Amino acid sequence: MSSAKATKKSAFSCEPCRRRKVKCGGEQPLCQRCASRNDECVYKLPPDRRPLTPKTTPASNPTLSYTQRLEKRIKELEDQLASSSRSPPSITVSAHSSPSTASTGLNDGRSPPKSHADEQSFTRSFSGLKVDDKGRITFGNGASANERPANPNSNGVYASAELDQSIRERLVANAMQQRALETFSGTPEPFQYLLNVHWCWIQPLFMFIYRPAFTRDMQNMGQYYSHMLLNALMSHSVNWGRNDPATRQLLDEHYSGGEIFGKHARSMLFEDMKRGACTIPMVQTLLLLSAEECAFGNTIQAWTYSGLAFRLMDQIGVCFDGQRYPGSVPINEEDIEIRRRIFWSSFFWDKMLSLYMGRMPTLHLTPASPPLVMYDDSAENELWEPFGMPPDGRTWNYPASTAHSATCFIAMIRLSLIFNEILLHMYDPVIPNTEIEMLECVASQGLAMDKWWDDFPPYLKMDAANLPAIGPPTHLFTSNCIYFTYKILLYRPMLTRHYDTGIDGQLPWSTYLINCVTSATATIAIFDLFARTYSIKYCALSISYSMYIAASVFLLQVQAMPNDFQAIRRLDYCLHMLHRVMVFNPIIGRSTNFILKELVAIGISFDVAGGCLVETASRRPLAPQNRQLYQRPLESTTELAAQSSTHALFYSTIGDDFGTGAVHPDVYHAMIGLEPVTVRFCTLDD
């Protein structure tokens, strides 16, 4: 009896009290004695009650103390993960963090660059992390997280080349099958038309939505479709869709001109948030709404929607590589593909939005981030045609061309990795970057930009000095324009800075200015081809922004030398086109006012009626004008080849100095002390 009683008593004793051979009150999760002594209170089953054969005898439920230890370990892992995104700065004189690479991007796309000493060990420890069938955090060998082996083996974290190929073949086959089935979906108008607008004009560059899963689940209400997401997609496509008369009529008669889609999307989104839902379609809806609000200059809405999307991504594990926690959640190959695409499309959008809004980027790479790998590249070799072109029923045959959307998307992600460094070390809106930090950033990222351009596939490049008669797919326009814009943003801050007398008078000023002028001139040449091929009705916000940044370079030239006729002509062209683009991207108009205010200070105004620059006093045009505007795209490739442009700047080539970027030597010193216009968009609040 006494033995049984002692056994019963000891079953409720914690380990510290048992070792001290004192009576334990049995309070859980912390007994009074351990609380008073500040000891770790741990309860264990006695040896005679422990399960002898786990396969036949079920183990007891975890005790509260065991759960507490698990929570503590989870907190430690989370702290490690958080610290990895706050790596030491790559430039020692700066207090700015630099979580991503400072030179070459993501290397081979599978492993982020090293940023701190214990990163390899952290990556190994995370690679085998999973949750077993009892909800316990375990590593690949089945040991508890609190019993992590000293030398965990990370072999086999990533699939072999043969398995990679097998996964790719299955996803590509599924995607091609789903594309074939889309023709039998029977989606009514205007929904089908607006869907096609999205797949053609928006999807190839940003890839917020994985098309095969969305269209499949649209038929059976699967997990990757929701009415909320469909309405957000419709709302984002309306501006392009209204170019079609039949679609415009349907929208006006039944859908309040398209406004009802945005209202429904927001209403359903907030209902889901109220219920505590957290899904992939919610993330995609928030990203689409963020992009839509950004185009209209609604800063708070755009930033808030994107912030919510990034937080939900973290909540559902999108920011982590799905192959690194097999078994934690039931995700298949398609799930991993979708999550990778969402992470990297959000990473790219985060950099663009941070630039537009003058904020610091939110998303950074960590050792646990998904690799830059797309298994389903079926969209790469699809034929691309400008859906809905030409407007107003005109006959115009665009020669279908290979989309190359997968290669273009991967290249843009690599470029955004470089630009992330430029944002951190040259455009911090809170703590001004030091001059040494900026110079080092220019040196390192200048090389990275040059390498990116060298690695950029030739079939994606647009040589501004030798452009084709008809433009390629629109996402290739965007990728080339963004490259030249990033290059300007890298060198432009250095044009107006004072340097020590020890620096050569021709260097680095001449190098910086030539890079800026050459990139700005390339931008307007590419934009002109876009406008002649597609009309400005299809001009995306990113291309409009590129024109604004190019105009800021020519403005500096005109401010430094008001009699620089070539710079005036180019600035005249930029303002002429920006004035017309703002009809479709209202935020452009408010930002262009920054440039116009600077011109007024030197006696130059913009004639809205004539769409040109004039002397403020005499109202005399400063550049030759052509009254014919971009009212439509050209009717045929013959007409397109015969007519160089509707603007006087393009009566001949852009200029004999295009290849060299030659500028007057006095401009270098005249620019010192000038204040460049802001790189961020002017918003409604401004």
Stockholm file with secondary structure:
# STOCKHOLM 1.0

chainA/1-686         MSSAKATKKSAFSCEPCRRRKVKCGGEQPLCQRCASRNDECVYKLPPDRRPLTPKTTPASNPTLSYTQRLEKRIKELEDQLASSSRSPPSITVSAHSSPSTASTGLNDGRSPPKSHADEQSFTRSFSGLKVDDKGRITFGNGASANERPANPNSNGVYASAELDQSIRERLVANAMQQRALETFSGTPEPFQYLLNVHWCWIQPLFMFIYRPAFTRDMQNMGQYYSHMLLNALMSHSVNWGRNDPATRQLLDEHYSGGEIFGKHARSMLFEDMKRGACTIPMVQTLLLLSAEECAFGNTIQAWTYSGLAFRLMDQIGVCFDGQRYPGSVPINEEDIEIRRRIFWSSFFWDKMLSLYMGRMPTLHLTPASPPLVMYDDSAENELWEPFGMPPDGRTWNYPASTAHSATCFIAMIRLSLIFNEILLHMYDPVIPNTEIEMLECVASQGLAMDKWWDDFPPYLKMDAANLPAIGPPTHLFTSNCIYFTYKILLYRPMLTRHYDTGIDGQLPWSTYLINCVTSATATIAIFDLFARTYSIKYCALSISYSMYIAASVFLLQVQAMPNDFQAIRRLDYCLHMLHRVMVFNPIIGRSTNFILKELVAIGISFDVAGGCLVETASRRPLAPQNRQLYQRPLESTTELAAQSSTHALFYSTIGDDFGTGAVHPDVYHAMIGLEPVTVRFCTLDD
#=GR chainA/1-686 SS CHHHHHHHHHHTCBHHHHHHTCCCCCCSSSCHHHHHHTCCCCBCCCGGGSCSCTTTSCCCCCCHHHHHHHHHHHHHHHHHHHHHTSCCCSSTTCCCCCCSCSSSTTTTSSSCCCCSTTHHHHHHHHHTCEECTTSCEECTTSCBGGGCCSSCCCTTSSCCHHHHHHHHHHHHHHHHHHHHHHTTSCCCTTHHHHHHHIIIIIHHHHCCSCHHHHHHHHHHTCTTCCHHHHHHHHHHHHHHHTTSHHHHHHHHHHSGGGHHHHHHHHHHHHHHHHHTCCCHHHHHHHHHHHHHHHHTTCHHHHHHHHHHHHHHHHHTTTTSCGGGSBTTBCCCHHHHHHHHHHHHHHHHHHHHHHHHHTCCCCCCCCTTSCCSCCSCCGGGGCEECCTTCSGGGCCCCCCCEECCHHHHHHHHHHHHHHHHHHHHHHCCSSSCCCHHHHHHHHHHHHHHHHHHHHHSCTTTCCCTTSCCSSCCCHHHHHHHHHHHHHHHHHHGGGTTCCCCTTSCSSTTHHHHHHHHHHHHHHHHHHHHHHHHHHCGGGCCHHHHHHHHHHHHHHHHHHHHCTTCHHHHHHHHHHHHHHHHHTTTCHHHHHHHHHHHHHHHTTTEEEETTTTEEEETTTCCBSSCCCCCCCSSCCSSHHHHHHCCCSSGGGSSCSCTTTTTTCCCTHHHHHTTTCCCCCSSCCCTTC
#=GC SS_cons         CHHHHHHHHHHTCBHHHHHHTCCCCCCSSSCHHHHHHTCCCCBCCCGGGSCSCTTTSCCCCCCHHHHHHHHHHHHHHHHHHHHHTSCCCSSTTCCCCCCSCSSSTTTTSSSCCCCSTTHHHHHHHHHTCEECTTSCEECTTSCBGGGCCSSCCCTTSSCCHHHHHHHHHHHHHHHHHHHHHHTTSCCCTTHHHHHHHIIIIIHHHHCCSCHHHHHHHHHHTCTTCCHHHHHHHHHHHHHHHTTSHHHHHHHHHHSGGGHHHHHHHHHHHHHHHHHTCCCHHHHHHHHHHHHHHHHTTCHHHHHHHHHHHHHHHHHTTTTSCGGGSBTTBCCCHHHHHHHHHHHHHHHHHHHHHHHHHTCCCCCCCCTTSCCSCCSCCGGGGCEECCTTCSGGGCCCCCCCEECCHHHHHHHHHHHHHHHHHHHHHHCCSSSCCCHHHHHHHHHHHHHHHHHHHHHSCTTTCCCTTSCCSSCCCHHHHHHHHHHHHHHHHHHGGGTTCCCCTTSCSSTTHHHHHHHHHHHHHHHHHHHHHHHHHHCGGGCCHHHHHHHHHHHHHHHHHHHHCTTCHHHHHHHHHHHHHHHHHTTTCHHHHHHHHHHHHHHHTTTEEEETTTTEEEETTTCCBSSCCCCCCCSSCCSSHHHHHHCCCSSGGGSSCSCTTTTTTCCCTHHHHHTTTCCCCCSSCCCTTC
//
